Amino acid sequence: MTSVSSSPTERPTAAAPEPVFTESARLQARLHDLVPGGAHTYARGSDQYPEHMTPIIDHGRGSHVWDVDGNRYVEYGMGLRSVTLGHAYEPVLAAVRDVLGRGSSFSRPSRLEVEAAEDFLGLVTGAEMVKFAKNGSDATTAALKLARAATGRDMVALADQPFFSTDDWFIGSTPMNAGIPDTTQAATVGFTYNDLGSLRALFDAHPGRIAAVFLEAATALHDPAPGFLEGVRELCTAEGAVLVFDEMITGFRWSASGSQALYGVTPDLSTWGKAMGNGFPVSALAGRRELMELGGLRTDDERVFLLSTTHGPETVGLTAFRAVVEAYRREDPVAVMRRRGEQLAEGATAVIAAAGLAEHVDVVGHPACLVFRTRDRDGRPSQEMRTVFLAELLRRGVLGQSFVISAAHTEADVEQTVAAVEGALPSYERALTHGAASVLDGRPVAPALRATAAPRRMR
């Protein structure tokens, strides 16, 4: 796997100094003056990190990032899972540099739109048409619009998974639902992943009303139970509902062809984004021709105003996507991520067990999408203990709300991370014994989607 190494002058010393965040703190405060929430994505917000330890990034390369104070980190999460090949991955950058001199946006389609669509549909063989956009929420909302138009129904059933869209039909189902009409909220209902009976109960409770069923076919913590996806497919077909797989995370992490290829179940529509462009903005809606054509010119039905975005087909994003596809053809980043993730989970689990803390912190999940779970002295999930762990990792040169890895991560990165986990455990144990406040400087992190700014309201 090709990766971009840091230069010798940027490698950390054996005993790295305690990081300082002076410039990061200044810029973070300024961001709160200029941008609601101090970030353009809630998951990137300062309330997701320990107070006084909120790095502002200057640049990234491979598996590492440097903040504006000069601190260097092994980064996980990788752009909210949007980077699988590594930051500033040269083959993608080279392709983008080449297209920059040819113009980025025109008044008619470009050749790239044909080539990118052919590349996409060559990978996602269960889909017959694709439409590109710039963010995942646009793609998922377009999928729901198609489903409602095709079925004449209004309701949508969602698996109990973290996130599907910034739009009202999903956000209305979260605690952060201010400004969303009750009628919109009532049209969204939820079922339990891996529990086919809970979905069947929704169809029974709302006969003839559910237009679409949305789910991630697999998640970081859960594979589909035997027969579950097949059962969902059969139930949607029998009930006349549109089955939508959200491949935002699984696409290009589980497989370049998505989870639907791994599990052999074909949805009616699927939505894509994140790692499609290795950090460049590009997303996609794909699916069966008869559904997709409701937004086209080969239909006698009432037309759907589908995706119509100025920047959806711009050449940089589509070029980045094509370069990512080529990288996956040439190499096997999925296998590299799996291997490195397995090494990280195994190493972290070993040092945690050796410290006797396995009941209070663990590293679990799909190897390409690892998470760490933190619990208090009574074994309950704890934001306070999460904050302790995050802070201790930051002090040891590891940045991440998770251990979501990339193919640019090396064995040395994994070794540094395992050492950071081991180094964090004495403070973690002290916090378990004496309370998190005995260790923390400031307030703990808070859920990104919550009803009020408290408990991390800006002072």
Secondary structure, DSSP 8 states (H G I E B T S, - for coil): -------GGGS--SS------HHHHHHHHHHHHHSGGGSSSGGGSGGGS-TT----EEEEEBTEEEETT--EEEE-SHHHHT-SS-BT-HHHHHHHHHHHTT-S--SS--HHHHHHHHHHHHH-TT-SEEEEESSHHHHHHHHHHHHHHHH---EEEEES-S-S-SSHHHHTTSS--TT--HHHHHTEEEE-TT-HHHHHHHHHHSTTTEEEEEE-SS-SS----TTHHHHHHHHHHHHT-EEEEE-TTTBTTTBTT-HHHHHT---SEEEE-GGGGTTS--EEEEE-HHHHGGGSSS-SS--------SSTT-HHHHHHHHHHHHHHHHS-HHHHHHHHHHHHHHHHHHHHHHTT-TTTEEEES-TTSBEEEEB-TTS-B-HHHHHHHHHHHHHTTEE-SSB---TT--HHHHHHHHHHHHHHHHHHHHHHHH-GGGT-SS-----SS-SSSTTS---
